Amino acid sequence: MSLSSNANTRPAAAWVERIDLALASRRLGNEVVDRQLCAPRDYDEAPHVDASGRLAATLGRGPRLASPMRVALRLGTGDVFELACACKSRYVCDHIAALVVDVAAHDALRAAIAAGTPTEPLLADLAAIRQRTFEERTLAERLALWLPREEFEEDLEIDVEMARTHGLATPESRPVVLLRHRRSGSGRTVLKPRAVIEARLTPRHRRLVELTAPSSAQPNALVAVRAQASLLVHLLTDETARHDARVFTGSFKKRLRYAKSHVAPRLEPVGERLLARWYSADGELVADASDALLFAGPFPYLWVPASETFHPLAPSVDLDVAWGLSQVPSLPLTPSVSARIGRALLAKGRGLGVRLPSHEVFGLPPPEKPTFELDVTGSPLDLRLDLHAVYGTTRIKLADGSPADDDDDDDDAYRRDSRTEQRALSLVREAGFDEKLEATEERAVEFWQHGAHLLRTSIDPPFHIRIAESLGRVRFVEPVSVDVHVQASAGWLDTNFTFTAGALKVELRRMRAAVAREKRWMALADGTLTRITEEVRALVAGTGDLVDDGGEGRLAPHQLGRVEQWVRQFGGSFDPTVKALRTELEGLATQTEPAMPSDLRATLRPYQKRGLAWLQFLKRLGAGGVLADDMGLGKTITTLALLAWSKETHGPRPSLVVCPTSLVGNWVRETERFTPGLRVLVLHGSSRTDKIDELMAYDLVVTTYGVLRRDVGHLATMRFRCVVLDEAQNVKNASAATTRAAARLDADMRIALSGTPVENRLTELWSIMSFANPGMLGTASDFEERYETPISNFPDGTVAEELRGIVRPFVLRRTKAEVLSDLPPKTEVERPLVLGHRQKAHYDALAFAVREAVKTNIEKRGLARSRLSVLTAILRLRQMACDPRLVDPTLPATDSVKRAAFLELVRDLALEGRRALVFSQFVELLTLWRQDLDRMGIRYEYLDGASTDRDAIVERFQTGDARLFLLSLKAGGAGLNLTAADTVIHCDPWWNPAVEDQATDRAYRIGQTKPVTVIRLLTAGTIEEKVGLLKSKKREIADAIMGSDAEGLGTLDEDDLRGLLGDAEGDADTEADEELEIR
């Protein structure tokens, strides 16, 4: 409601200024002030000085106020309040206190009242001011709750007393645990429970106390009852096992003890009483039930006062029965009732963990010995068993494998022999059946092979087995075997699978159904059982899209490697045409004379001839391939030779080469130089749209991956003779737009050229191979499940061998070491550099900051969704390891130990007349160090992604006298021929060794005549060295498939990150800072 106001006539009253929080606390007390600061309220009439000179206001209706309440007060001499409240209280009521506290807390309100100015606008802030004032007044107490109050109380001793309920309101008498505490050495002085609760207890001690509560009946003890008592007793076992245990019993006189042996109850006759007694596992009497206390909670224990020891209960003991025995520890055993008690106990008390007396103790005849009948039904690999115990003419079904049905009200139930029934059930389970008397798969096989004989030959107890007629012909034969026959037909590989088990034929349709249900055995139509081996399971699972249910499949030629592996693994045959193809493929390992095009203006090396012969073989086969030779081995000229041969053999028709922009000029030059008979067209730049219609007039069209993405709609309408992807790792990401565009291209043959077909993950090979031979390796998800995951765990396993066999005919990879005996030697040098004090301090500070940021991000979002923050952290640490100015431009250049080493190195190289390629991933680093080279007068060429006229820059270095060629790794790491250099310097190593090797191969390639030295500058103990270790750890996968070192860093886990983002390891160089300053 709106506030009433009388602003124009309000008188001033300077005495109101005296009502501050100090006065309020003196007159009302701190507790009242704090309570009023927390209480919500509104005003119908704002505080003001009324006409009689009193401070007055009207409190509005609220949760604690049924109707508005007018209050007024005046502060007299001696800070005494003159009060007037509508509640008519004679004392300071809550309404008066509320007004006093609000005026005291709100300085601006108090000043406005004292000055007689309007106060209504100030009430909007009143709730916030009350809250802030309360928090400031109680800050110390609340902050103390966040902080440890003092050192842990380590010297407290505990006395444990077990007793019946002491005055606690419980429906029945229950044992309780009483904890009393004293400080060590304090004599008999016991601490009050409240003092213990408020003490600074260790976490171990606190968990004990939290299970208890104070009791008015035991003023010096903390009490635990029921489940809390059971748990407390269990936790005390840990405390008593400590070497410094301070847990006692008997008023701190004896150590509390726990027995290791379990106890269980027995019922024994003593005179004319049947007593419940507790025995240990070795048969020793522990106590009568009447002389012990049972704590029957989640961790049941028996307390024996005589020995002052706790005993754990045996797991087989029924706790409800055990509790009943503790409440009624004996029954009469007189002749008039013994038979009745015996019949009840022997009928209902079995299987409860209580040892019962014999029938004779109760005057009852001994139990009958049963025989057992088993009825086996179901199917051969899915058996069901009905088990009956036969007592004379009575058949009793043992339902769900349970002896002595407790719900049986038959007065003769006590006559049953539970021990024999239990023994029979144990034999049935040993024979292969589970708790529900069912046997499937391996259990059913166990029954047929061993269990049936076990039961038939059992004498004690005896079994009579009846097996359903439908199961009468079950027998076993050899595991399923496979025969594979392959024949060529109209350019396809017609493949037939024949599955047999012994002399019986097995339908592939039924095999697939069994494998889909993850079965290892299958039953044939006549009841014969046969096993499906892991190898056959893998074959059946892997042929779903290739072979129909009849075992027939028409496979593309690029599946030759797969069918070869099938025949090699399982046995089979090839028709003469397929045999000839295999012979030709095998001969490619040594064949050096392919069909040479007459237009080729070059002499191919022997390994290049083998590469050409291999491509010609794939062409005849109708398949594509991946030429994965090392950089610098002439993949380009080998491919041009194939295209020239194809033109001469089959007539003119355009082929398409897709490559990075930096290699377009190289393809044109190589074509004009080595195969001038091929008419070449560059499809690139803004004028390319005018050339689309002219493509069919050329033999070779060279374009870029960017143009492919943009113009795939036009290019996909044409059928090329051959599509070549150079640097095919550009399509390693199966979901990328470039990969999808390449898949749309239509050609007679597809070739992928890449020195690094597997850089990080095996799925990259799947993506590239799926371009070359679509469908060869199945779907991406199938490939990941069937190959990538197993090979990642076992790079040298049988799955890797299987994949290698499938791709082997369609991937050709040779390394320089294998084929170039005439290349000069290559020396690789790693130069570890120790950080100076200043750079190490910068590095460690940054490592701490990014480590905490990444940790927080991962905790909030998870590792998978924190990729950006992880990569940013790694980037920053790598930059700091290279040159701190990359992170903080205000830092001095002299802080970088790597800069100093680099400048010293290039000075020496220049003096020796050597020429070097300098690679870095950081363009900013090259920019900074160029300034030093300019100052030193060392001539260099420079190339990064923004450079234009790349060919001219390369030509200047190759023919000029510049000592250095500075290149960004991305722009200059591939496609360039820089054999004028004899040294390669890698300024900042990265995950993937294949990328570094690719950059090194700019100098170490065909045409190089001088020995090449490769130098890697590495800051010791930093992320650079840790990346090297991680790189070695994770580089095995490509070796497993490609037979070469092409694996970089795959995925990072949290353990990897903790290591990577750690501080710089080792000590700083104590002289480095001084030397850097001098340099």
N, C-alpha and C positions, 0 to 999 in steps of 0.2 A: 504494500500500500504506500501511498505517497506520504512523505514526511511533513508534519506540520511545522511551520516556521514562523518566527517572529523576529526576523533578522534585523529590521530597521529600528527596533526599540530595545534590543538586548543590551543590558548594562554590562560593564566591564567588572572584573573581580580578580585582582592581582593574586589573591590567596590561592587561586586554583593552580597556579604554577608550582606550588609546593607539593602537589599530589604527583609524585614520581614513583618509580618502582621501588626505591628504597623505603619510602614511607609506606607504600602498600604492603611490602613484605613485613615491616615492623608491626603494622596495625592488624593485618589479616593473617600473616603467617605464610611461609613459602609454599606450603602444600595447597592452600586455598588459591594463591595467586597462580600457581601452575595449572590447577584444575580449571580456573576461569579462562586462562589463556587457551586451553584446549576445547572449551565449550562453544559451539556455534550459537549465534544469536543475531537478531536484527533489531532495529529501532523504528518505532512508529513516530517518535518525536526525538529529534537529534539532541544530544547533550548541549545544554546552554545554562546561563545564569538567569533565573527568573526574576520577577519584579521584587520579590522579597530578599533577593541576594543569595539564593541558594542554587547549588549545582543541581539541575533537574533534567530528567529524560523519561521517556516512556518506552519500555522494552516491548517488542512485538510478540505476537503469539508464535509459538514454535514447538518443537518436540517435547520440551520440558516445561512449557508455559501454556496453560489452557486458555488464558485470556491476557490482553495487554496489562502491563504492570507499570504504574507511575512511581518513580522514586525521586527523592530529593535529599540533599545533605549539605552540611556546611562544616568547614574545618575550623574548629575553635582553637583557643590557646592550648598549648601542650599537645598539639596534633590530635585532639579529641574530636570525633565526628558527632555532629548533631544530625540525627537520622529521621527520615520520614518515608515510609514505604506503604504502598496500598495493601501489602500482605499483613500489615499491622504487627509485624514482629518487633519485639522490644530490643532485639540484638541485631548485630550485623548479619543480615540475611544474604542469600545468594544473589538477590537482585541488586542490593547495594554494592556487594563485592564486585559484581559484573561491571557496574558503572565505574567504580574506582579503578579497577584494573585496566579498562579500556582507556580511560583518561590518562592513567599513569604510563601506559605503553605507547600511546600515540602522541609524540611530541608536538606535531603540528596541530592536532586537535586541541591539546591542552592550551597551546598558545592562542589559538583562535577563541576559545572560551574565555580565557583571561582578558583578551582584547575586546571581546564583545562582537567579533565578526562572525559571519555565517559559517556554520560547521557542517551543513548537509553535504557539500561536495567531498568532504574529507572522509566520510563514512565508507566510501567505495573501497578504500585501501585497508579498512580496519581488520578484516579477516586475515589478509596476508601479513599485516604487522603483528597480529597476535601470534601467528604461526612462527614468524621469524624470531620474535622475542622469546617464545618458548624454547626454540631450538638453541638460541644463544645462551639462555639461562641454564639449560640442561646439557650443554655441549660436552662438558667434562665427563658427566656420568655416561652419556651415550657413547662418546669416544672410547671410554674405558672398556665398554663391551666389545670393541673391535680389537683391543690390545690385551696381551697377557697381563694379568694383574700382578703376578709375581712369579718366582720360580716354582716349579712343580714341587708338591709335597711328596718327597721321595721316602720319608722316614715313617710313614704311617704303617702300623701293624693292624691286622684284622683278626678278630676272634669270631669263629663261626659256631653257632649253636643250633642244633636241630631239635625241634619239639613239636608237640601237638599244638593246634591253634591256641594262641594266647589271647583270649578276649576279643578276637576279631569276629565281625559279624559275617559268618559263613554258614551256609545251610547244613554242612556236615563237618565233622572233625577232620581237618586236613593238616598234614605236617607243614611246618613253616621253617624258613631259614632266617635266623637272626644274625645280623652283622653288627659287631661293636668295633670301634676304632680307638686306638691310642697312639700317641707319638712314641717312638722308640726311646727307651730309657726314662719314660715318665712315670714308671711305677704302675699303680693301679688306677690312675686317672683316665677315665673313659670320656671321649669327646661326645658332645651332644650331637644328635643327628643333623640338626640345622648347620652346625659348624662343618660337618663333613660334606654336606651337600654344597655349601658355599666355598669350600676349599678349592685350591688350584690343583686338581688331581691329574695324574697322568691319564692318557687315553685308555690304557688298559684298566686302570682303577675306576675311571669314570663309567665304563660300560658295566661294571659290577654294580655300582651305586645306582645307576639308572634303572636297574631291575627291582629296586626296593622302594619303600615308602616309610615315612615316620609313622609311629603308632602310639596312641595315648596309653595303651596297655603296657607298652615297653618303652618308656621315655628315653632310655639310653641306647636303643638299638634301632637299626633300620630293618624292616621286615619284608620278606618276599614269600609269596604263597602261590600255589597252583603252577601254571606254566612258567611264570617268572622264577619261581623257586627251582624248578627243574633246569632251566637254562642257566641260572646262577651257579648251581652246583656243577654244571658242565664247564662253565667258563673258569671256575676255580681250579679245575684240573691244570690249566695252563699256568696259573699262578703258583701252584704247589710244585710244578716241575722246574721252576726257575732256581738257579743256584743261590740267589739271594732272597728266596721265598720268605715272606713275613705273614703267613697265613697259619693261624693256630686254632685250637679248640680247647674246651675245658678251661675257660677264663685265662686264655693266653699261656697255658701251661704245657700244651703238647702241640706238635706239628699236625696239621690236618693231613690225613692219609687217604690214598685211593688205591684200591686193588686193581690189578690188571685183568684178572680172570672174570669172565661173565658168570652171573648166577641165574638159576632157574628154579622154580618151585617143584616140590614133590609132595604128594599126599601119602602120609604114612600112618599106619595104625599104632597107637600107643594106648594099651589097656582098652578101655571102651570108648576111646576118642579117636577121631581121624584128624590128624594134625597137618596143617600146611607148614612146610619147612623149606628154607632156601639152601641150595647146594651150589658149590662152585663147579666149574666145568670138569675138574679132576675128581669129582665125587666127594669132596669134603663138606661136612655140615658147616654152614655159615651161621645160621640163626633160625629159630622158630619165627614164623610170621608174626606172632604176638610180641616178639621182642625186637622188632625192626620197624623202621619207618620207610615207607615207599614214596618216592617222589616220581609220580607217574605223569610226567609231562613230555615234551618233545624229545628230551634226553633223559630217559628213565634211569634212576639210581636207587639203590637200597642202602639206607644208613643203618649200620649195626652199632648201637651204643656200647656194647660190651667190648668191642675191639676198636671203637672210635674210628671206623673206616667206612668209606663209600665203596659200593660194588656196582658196576654197570650191569644192567639186565641183558640177558641173551636176546638177540633180535627175534627169536621165534616165540617169545612169551607174549601172549595176548594181554595187553595192558588193562583192559576192562576186567578180565578174570583175575589178574594179579592184584588189582585194586580191591576186588571183592574178597580175595584171600587175606588182604591186610585188614579189612573191616571185620571179617568173620574168620578168624584164624583156625577154628576147629569146629567139628560137627560130632554129634554122638554116633557111636558105632555099636549100639546095642542090638541084640538079635531081632528086636521088633522093627527096626528101621534100616538095618544094614543092607538088606537086599534092595530095598527101595532106593537108597542112596547109590548103591552100586550100579543098578540098572540105569539110573539117570546119568551118572558120571561116565559110565562106559559107552553110553549111547550118544551123549552130547558133548563130552569133555575131551574127545580126542582131537589131536591136531592143534592144540592151543598152547603148546610149549610147556605143559604141566605133565609130569610123569605120574601116571595113575597106578594104583595097586592092581594086583592080579584079580581075576574073577573070584578065586578061592577066598580072598580076604573078606569078600562080601557074602560068602556062602552061596555063590552062584556057580553053575556048571561051567567048565572051560569053553572058550569059543570054538566053533566049528572051523575046520580048514577048508577054504573055498578052492574051487577050480575056476578058470577064467575062459570065457568065450570071446573071440574077436571076429567081427564081421567087417571085411575090407571092401569098400565100394568106391565109386568115383571113376576117374580116368587114370591112365598109367602114370601121369605126372601130377595128378591132383587127387590125392587119396583122402578118404574119410574113414574113420574107425569108430565102430560101436563096441564098447568094452563092457562086459557083464561079469560080475562075480556070482558064482553059482554055489549056493548053500543047500545041498540036498535037492529038493524040488523047487527052491526059491531062486529066481534070477533077479539080481539087483544091478541096475545100470549105473555105472560110475560116470556121472555126467560131467563133461568138461574136465575129465581127468582128476576128479576129486574123490577121495575115499570117504566112506562113512557119511552119507548125506545128513547134515545136521537138521534138516527140516523133516526128516522121516519120523513120523509119530508111531511107528510100529513098536509095540512093547518088546519085540524080540531084537531090536536094533543093537542092544548091548552084546548080542551073541556074535556080532560080526568081528572078524579078525582084521583090525585096522592095520597092523604091521604087515601082514601078508598082502593086503590090498595096496599098501604103499609100495611094497617091493615090486608088485606086479606093474604098477604105474611107472616105476623107475625103469623097468626093463622095456616097457613100451616106448618110453622116450628115448632110451638108448637105441632102440630099433629104428628110430628116425622120426617119430611123431612128436608134435609140439604139445604145448599145454592144452590146446583145444582138441587134441587127438586128430590133428590134420597133418598131412605131409605133402608138400609141393616141391617141384623141381629137385634140388639137391637132396632134400630129405626123402622124397619119394625114391630117388635113385638109391639112397642109402638103405631104404627098406628092402627094395628088390634085390640088391646085391648082397646085403649082410643081415638086415634086420629080420626078415622072414625066417631065415635059418636059426637065428638066435632064439626067437620065440618058440619055434617048433621043437627045439632040442632042450628047452627049459624044463627041469624036473621040479624045482621048488621056487616058485609055484608052477604048476602045469598049465599050458594053454592049448585050446582047441581053436584052430584058425580056419575060417571060411572066407574064401576069396570069390568075389562076384564073377559070374561066368564071362562077362565082358572083359575081365582082366586075366583070363586064364591063359592067354597066349603071349604074355609079356616076355620079351627076350632082348638081349643086347647085341648090337653089331658094332663094327668099327665106326669111328667118327666120320662125318660127312667129308667126302673128297670131291675135287672139282677137275674136270677136263675142259680145256679151252681150245677151240678150233677157230682159226682165222683164215679167211680167204678174201682176195681182192675182187671187187665187183664194181665196175663203172666209176672208178675213182674213190670208192669207199672201202672200208675194212669191215666186211660182214663177219660178225663174231658170234659164236655159239658156245653156251655154257651147258655142261652136263654135270649134274650133281648126283652122286650116288652114296649109299651107305651099305657097304658090303656088296651084295648082288642086287640090292633094291634101288630103284630110281627115286630121287627125292625132288618134289616139285618146288621150283623157285618161289612160287606164290606162297606156299606154306612156310618156306624158309624165311621169307620177308616178314611174314606175320609174327613168327617166333622172335626174330631179331628185333622187330619193332617193340615187342613186349619185354625185351632184354632177357630172353630165355637162353640158357646155355644147353638145354636138351630139347629134343622134340620127339614126339611119338608119331610113327608112320601109321598108315591106315590099318595095318594088321596087328598093331600093338607093339611093334618093334621099337625099341628106344635107341637113339643115336645122339652123340654129342656134337655140338657145333663149336669148332675150335675158334680161337680168337682171330686167326687169319681168315677163316671163312666168314666169320661175322663181319669183319672189316670189308671183305669183298662184297658181300651181299648189301651192306649198308652203303657202299660207295658206287654201286651200279644202278641206283634207282632211276636216274634220268637217261641211262645209256642202254639198258637192256629191258625188254618186256618180261612179263611174268612167265613166258615160255622159255626164257633163256636166250632169246635171239636179240641181236643188236646191230644196227648199221652205224658204224662209228666213223667220224671224220678222220682224214689222214693224219691230222696232228695228234691223234690218240695212239700212234704207233708205239711210242714209248710206254704207254700204259699197258697195251695188250702184250708187248714184249715182256713186261714185268709179270703180268698174269701167267703167261706160259712158263716163264722161268720159275715162278714160285709154286705153281700148282700142277704144271704139266699140261701138254697139249701139242698142237701141231699148227704149221703154216702151209698154205698152198704155195706152189712154185713162184707165183708172182710176188707174194709177200716175202718169201725167202730171198728172192732177188733183191728186193728193196733193203732187207736187213743186211745182206752181204755188201751192197753198195754203201750203206751207212757205216758199216764196220770198216770198209776199205778207206773211208775218208780220213781215218787216223793216219794213214801213210800215203794216200794218193796225193801227188803234187802236180798233176797235169790235167787241169780242168779244160773245158772248151774255152779257148781264149778268144776274145773279140779282136778282130783285125784292126779296129780303130784305136786300140789302147796305146797310148804314147808313154808307156812306162814298163819297167821290168819288175814284175811282182816277186817278192821274196817267197821262199817256199811255204812259210806259214800263211802268207796272204793267198797263195794259190789254193792251199787247203781250205781256207775260208771261202774262196770263190766257188770251189767244188761243192762245198757244203750248201751254200746258197742255191746253187743250180740243182742240187738234189732236192732241197725243200720246194723249189719251183716245180719240179717234175712231180713231186709228191702231192702238190696242192696245199702246202702248209706254209705258215710263217715262222719266223724265228727271231731270237734275240742274239745279236752279235755283241758280246760283252768283253771284248779284248781290252787290255790295259790301254790307258790314254797313250797316244803316240805310236800305236802299232799299225795305223793305216786303215782304220775302219771305213773312212771316207773313200779312199781309192778302191778298196775291195768292193764296196757297194756300187761305185761308178762302173767298175768292170762288169758287174752283173747287169746293170741297166744297159750298157753298150752291147753286151752279148744278147740280151733279150731283144733289143731292137734289130740286130742282125738276123736273129733266128726267127722272130715272129713278126717283124715289120714295125713301122713307127706307131707309137701310141704313148700318150703322156704318162709320166710317173710324177708323184708329188713328194717333195722333201719338206718336212716341218722341222724347224730348228730354232734355237735362240737367236735373237736379233744380231748378236755379236758374231754369229757364224754364217750369216747369209753371204757376206763377201767371200768368205773362205770357200764355200760350196761353189760359188760362181767361178772363182779363180781355179780351183782344182778341176772343175769340169772343163773349162777352156784349155787348161794345161794338159790334162791326161786323156780326156775323151772329147776332143773337139767336134766329133761327129754328132754329139748330142746337142740339140738346140735347147738353150736354157732361157727361162723367163723368171724374173724376180717379181713375185706378187706381194708387194709391200708398199706402204706409203699411201698418201691421199689419192694418187692417180690409179690405184690398183683396180678400182671398179671399172675403169675403161678397158682393162685387160681380161676380165672374166670370160668374155666371149671368145678370146683368142687362145685359151689354154690348149685346145685340141690340136693347135698347129705346132706345139712344142713337144719335145721329148722329155724335158725335165722342168718342173715348176718348183721354185724354191720360195717358201713362205715362212712365216714365223708363227709361234704359238698364239700370240695375240691376235693375228689375222685369222687364224683357225677358229678361235672362239667367236670372233665377230662375224666371219663370213661362212660359217659352217653350213648355213642354209643353202648357199650356192654350191659349195664344194661337195656337199653330200649328194647332190643330184647327178654327179659325174662318176663314171667308173674308171679308175686309174689302173694302169698295169701293175704298179707297185706303189705303196705308200710307205715312206721311210720316216720314222721319228728319230731325229738325232738328239743326243742328250735326253734319252727317253725317260730319265728319272723325273722329267716334268709331268709325267702322267702316273706317278707312283701313288697319288692320292685318288682312290677309286671314286670318291664322291665329288671331286673337283670338276669345275666347268670344262677345263681343258681336257680332262680324261673323257668326259661324256661326249665332247665334241669329236675327239679322235675316234671314239667307238662308232660314230655315225659315218665315217668315211668308207667308201666302197672301193674295193680293189681286188685284183686277182691274188695279190700277195702282200703281206704286211711284214715289215722289218723294223725292229727296234734296235737302235744303237745306243749303248750305254756302258761305260766302264764301271759303273756302280749301280747295277740293277737292284741291289739290296743295300740301302744305306742305314735304315733304322729298324724297320720291321719287315717280317716275312711277307706281310700282305702287300708290300710294294712289288714283290716279284709277281704275286697274283695279278695285280693291276696291269703291269707291263705285259705279262704273258697273256692276259685276257684280251689285250689289244692285238697282239701278234696272232693268237689262235683263240678266238672267242669260244668260251664254254669248255676249254680244255681242262681247267682246274675246278670246274663247278662254280657254285655261287660263292660270294665272299663269306657268308656266314658258315657255309659248309667247309670252306677252306680253313677258316679260323679254327673251327672245332676239330677238323680231321688232322690238320697239319701244324698250324702256327702254334697253338697252345702246347701240344706234346713236344714239338721240336724246341720251343723256348725252354722247356724243362730238361729235355734230353737231346742236345744237339747232335749227339753221335748215335742215337738210337735207331731202331728199325723203321720208324716212321720217316725219319730224315732220309734213310736209304731208299724207302719207297718213293718219296717225292723226287729224289735225285734221279731215280730210274725213269720216272714219268717225263721229266723235263729234259733229260740228258740229250735226246736227239734234236731238240729244238733250241738249245742254248749252247753257244760256242764261246768259250772264254779261254784266253791264253794270257799269261803274264810276260812281262819283259824278260824276267829271269828264265822263263821256259824257252823262249824263241829267239832272243837277241843276244847271242854270244859275242857279237861284234860291238855292242854298246860299250863305251868306256865305263870304268868303275864309278859307283855312286857311294859317297860317304855321308852318313847321317850323324850329326853332332847335336846333342842336347846341352844347352848351356844354362845350368841352374844359377839363378841370381838371388842373393840374400837381401831382404829388405833392410833399409836403414831404420834407425829408431823412429824418425818422423813419419816415414811412409808406413811402417808397421802400426804406429799409433793411429794414423788415419784409417788404415785397413781394418784394424780391430774394432774401432768405434763404428765404422760403417757396417761391419759384419754383425755386431750386436744389434744395431738398429733394424737392419733388414731381417735378421733372424726373428726378432720379436714381432715385427710386422707380419711376416709370413706365418708364424705360429698362430697369431691371433686370427688371421684370415682363414687358415685351415680349420681352426676350432669352430669358426662361425659357418664356413661354407663347405668344408671338406676339401681334400687334396685335389680331386678332379676339377672342382669349380674354382680353384685358386691358381690356375695355370698362369694367368697374366701376372699376378704378384710374384710368383716363383720365378718366372722368366726375367722380370724386372730386377729382382734381387740378384740373380746370377749375373745379369748384365752389368749392374753397378759394381759388383765385386771384381769382375773381369776388368772393367775400366780402371778401377783403383789399382789393380795389380800392374797394369800397363803404365799409366801416367795419372797421378791424382788430379791433374787439371781437367781430365775428362769428366770428373765428378764435381769438382769445385774449381772453376777457372781462376779463383783468387790465390790458389796455392802456388808456390814457386816451382819453376821447372826443375830446379835442382833436387826436388824431393823424389824424382823418379829414378830408381836404380836401373830400370830397363832402358830408359832414354840414354843414360850415360854409357851403358854397355853397347847400345846400338851405334852411337856416334863413334865410339872408339873402334868398333868393328869395321864400320864402313870407311873410316879414315885409313885403317890398315889395308883394306881391300883396294882402295884407290891407289895407295902407294905401291902396291904389288902389281898394279895394272889389271886387276880382275874386274869382272862385271857381274852384277847381282840383280836378281829379282827380289823385291821386298813386298811381302804380302801382309795385309792386315784386314780384319773385318771392320775396323773402325776408320772411316774416312777422316773423322776429326783427329785421330792420332797421326795419320799421314800428313794432314794439314799442319799440325803443330811441329812435327819433325822436319817438314820441308823448310820451315823458317831457319832451323839450325843448319840444314844443308846449304841453304843460300848464304848464310853467314860464313860457313866454312869454305865456300867456293867449290863444292862438289857438284858436278853436272848430273842431271837426272831427267828422266821422262816420267810422266805421271798419267795414270788412267783410272777413272772411276766410272760409276754409272751415268754421270752427267756429261762425260767427255763425248765430243763429237769428232767425226773423222778418225775413228779408231785405227783404220788401216794405215793412215799416214803416221800416226803415233808409233805403231808397231814397226813400220818400215824405218822410221828414224832411229829407233833403238837398234834394230837389226843391222843397219848399215852405218850408223853414226858412232860417236865416241863417248856417249853418256855412260857413266860408270854404274848408275843405278836406274832401275825401272820400278817405280812405286806403283803398286796396283791394289785396288780393293779386291778382296777375295771373291766377292760376288761378280764383279765386272770382269776380272782378269783371270779367274781361276779355271776357265775352260775355253777350249776352242782356239787358243792362240799358239803360234809356233815362235818360240823365243829362244832358239838354240844359240844365240850370240852370248847368252849368259852362262857362266860356269858355276855360279853360286845362287842358292835360293835361301832367303831368310824369312822364316815365319815368325812374325812379331807376337802373335797371340794365338795359341793353340785352341782348337775347338773340339767338340764331342767326336766328330766324325772323321776318322783317319782317311776315309776315302776322299773327302773334300780336300784335305791337305795333299794327298797323293796326286790328285787331279791337278792341283796348282803346281806341284813340283814337276809334273810331266810337261809343263810348258817348256822347260829347259831340257829335261832328261827324256829324249825322244829320238826317233829316227832323224838323222842329220846332225846329231850332237857328236863332236869329235874330241871334246875335252872332258877330263874327269869332272864330275859335278859334286859339289859339297852342299848338303842341306843342313842349315843351322836353325834350331828352334830355340828361341829365347823364352825362358821359363822362370817365373818367380817362385822360388822354393817355399813350400809350406802354405801357399795360397790356393785359391780355387783352381788355378791353372794346373798345379801338380795333382790336386785331388781329382780333377777331370781326367787326367791321364790315367790314374788308377782305376777310375770308374769305367773309362773307355776300354781298358784291358779286360775288365771283368765282364763286359757286356758285348764282346765282339765275336762270339762264337757262331751265331746263327747263320750268317752268310757263308762261313766256311763249311758248315754242314751241308749246304745245298749247292753253292757255287764253286766251292773248292778254292776260295781266295779270301783275302782280308778285305771285306767290303762292309763290315758292320760298324756302325757308329753307336751313339748312345740311343738306346730304346726309350723305355719309360723310366721315370724316377719314382722311387717310393720314399716314404718319410725318413727311413734310415739314411738313404742316399742324401737327402736334403740336409739332415743334421750334420753330416760330414762336410758337404759342400759349403754350407753357410757358416761354418765354424771360424774361429779366429785363425790368424796366420800361425802356423805351427813352427816351433823352433825359436831360437833366440835371434834378436836383431843383430845386424853387423855393427859392431861398436865403432868401426872406423868409416863406415859407408857414408854417413852424413857429411863428415869432414871432407872426404874425397869428392863427393858430389859437389860441394861448394867450390872446391878448387877447379873442377872441370867446368 
